[in-house]
Amino acid sequence: MKRTQQFICVVLLLYAPVCALAQSEFAKGWIFPLELGQGAATAFNSSPDLYLATLAFSPQVTVVPGRLRAGLTAGGAFTAKRIYGIGGGRVSLLVWGGPKVLESSVFNLQLVGEYLLGTKDQRLAGGGMAAEIGTMATVAVKVHRDYALNSWWLQGSLGIHLFRKKVAPPPSL
């Protein structure tokens, strides 16, 4: 009986620092992803599909901890042999927290929604799925409908989080 109580005390003492180190998904505060994307701009008709490249900075703040982020997106797009500016709003909804390792998830899946305005009359509404890998990077697949110019933007993107918070070192026992 005494050994069982000692074992429980030791487990609780070791578990508390691990829980303190665990990083929750969509924690309070800001994130600053810089995303590079490429894909195609198409009208889904007989006209040729055009190459699309984007670079976007999308700072977001957690609105509902553990569930929802909102922010702004600003950047540029290259398509039809021209460079355009794009900007607008963005929301991210946590769908799945991923597998856990020491109470922290390795990655998460989120639903991303965006409304973007372009410098050449583009009006883009759309979104897609994004996977956030730790607190370091994102991988996303997005579809936007340009309802002003009657085309679709299909793209995949890779992003890196700038200005990351440093993870506390493990406690010394």
ABEGO torsion letter per residue (X at the ends): XAAAAAAAAAAAAAAAAAAAABBBBGBBEBBBBBBBBBEBBBAGBABBBBBBBBBBBBBBBBABBGABBBBBBBEBBBBGGBBBBBBEBBBBBBABAEBBBGGBBABBBBBBBBBBBBAAGBBBBEEEBBBBBEAABBBBBBBBBBAAAGBBBBBBBBBBBBGBBBBBBBBBX
